[in-house]
Amino acid sequence: MSGIAIGGWIFAVLMVLLVLRVPIGIAMFVSGAGGYLYLTGDSAPLLNTLKQTAYARLSNYDLVVIPLFLLMGQFATHGGLSKALFRFVAAFMGHWRGGVAMASIGACAGFGAICGSSLATAATMGQVALPELKRYGYAGSLATGALAAGGTLGIMIPPSVPLVIYAILTQESIGKLFMAAVLPGVIAMLGYMLVVQIMVRLNPAAGPAGPVVPWNERLKALAQVTPVLLVFLVVIVGIYGGWANPTEAAAIGAAACGVLAIVSGGLRARGLLACALGTAQATAMIYLVLLGADMLNSALALSQMPVELAAWVQAQHLPSMLVMVVILLIYIFLGCVMDSLAMILLTIPIFYPVVMGLEFHGLSATDKSIWFGILALMVVEIGLVHPPVGMNVYIINRLAKDVPLTETFKGVIPFLLSDLVRIVVLLAFPSIALVLVRTFGG
């Protein structure tokens, strides 16, 4: 069989295991190990690969950034920093029609800047914002849709765990990827806010205006959130400025968030233990998925599938943009059946060689790699709110027990349209993601 055929069978086994509800990390490991054994015909090479792969992956210094960013998010969650962010944005925007929903989106972006996880952002901000949205009489579809979509900013606004994984898989700079995600992340936030404004213009009863907050209360809210903003600036400026690598900046950010959470009185001994346990559980899950992906990728590399697929695509002389659109559509389809991290780990080793072998807007190899990473992240983001899985939708709907699931999915559709427009714009104008990298990336 050809490498593409062997790779197809490996993926078929993987999909069967996923349908049988086998955890994604174990499913990738089993299908990869089976494919490796078939290709070598002997267990000795497989055992040798297993011996080397785990150490080679888990001894990677860059990988330490993941638990540190997760710990920073845990401190922010348990320390009540999310409430301060929401109060701050709501104080300045809540008196507009649809303003509380817009404040929820802004707070999601702010929380994503110190968290790096969309699921954690959706769950945390949902607990904070849903009671306020309900109190002001917001329509269930608008309230839950805005929060589910806003939660996706957790991985779009740096720091972002999926971007760290992408950087490790492609040997790209974490700092440059974070820098490239800033403008698309801000555009995503503004696009979601624009969607809210359009929806309340069409149906004013869906998002009533809240009371005007006096300026002394606004300044008080600003003072409460200033330490959080300083943490974000220290982490991001540290990475972009070159005086701290991503791991060091993440360590500083985690320590600073921990201190803020304790000083503010939101974190006690029991909360500290919960933060450590939550970080350990999330890290173990991610590392298991990483090891499974490494086993699967070893089998695919041995089969020569990625190389053969890239050569086949080039031989067809298809328009580069058509190939990219097909890849993005595959991501949207995969988002219906698996989570964001699994999509990145499963597809990048296959799609990355294909993309790097094509020409897009005259981009250099580095620019192309960064641009594709941001595009992939944006499409993965859609999977978090796209039916039938849409993990963010289920998280928010579980918190809003009085809103039917169909209403929540109906509420996210306008935000999905905003995502599609943003992807088309970035496809046409890669400089949106690359301008900061070219200006400050060195």
PyMOL commands that set and color helices and strands:
alter all, ss='L'
color gray80, all
select helices_A, chain A and resi 3-19+24-40+43-58+61-78+81-93+99-112+118-135+140-151+153-156+161-170+174-202+204-206+215-241+246-263+269-303+305-316+320-334+340-356+365-383+391-399+405-428+431-440
alter helices_A, ss='H'
color red, helices_A
deselect
rebuild
show_as cartoon
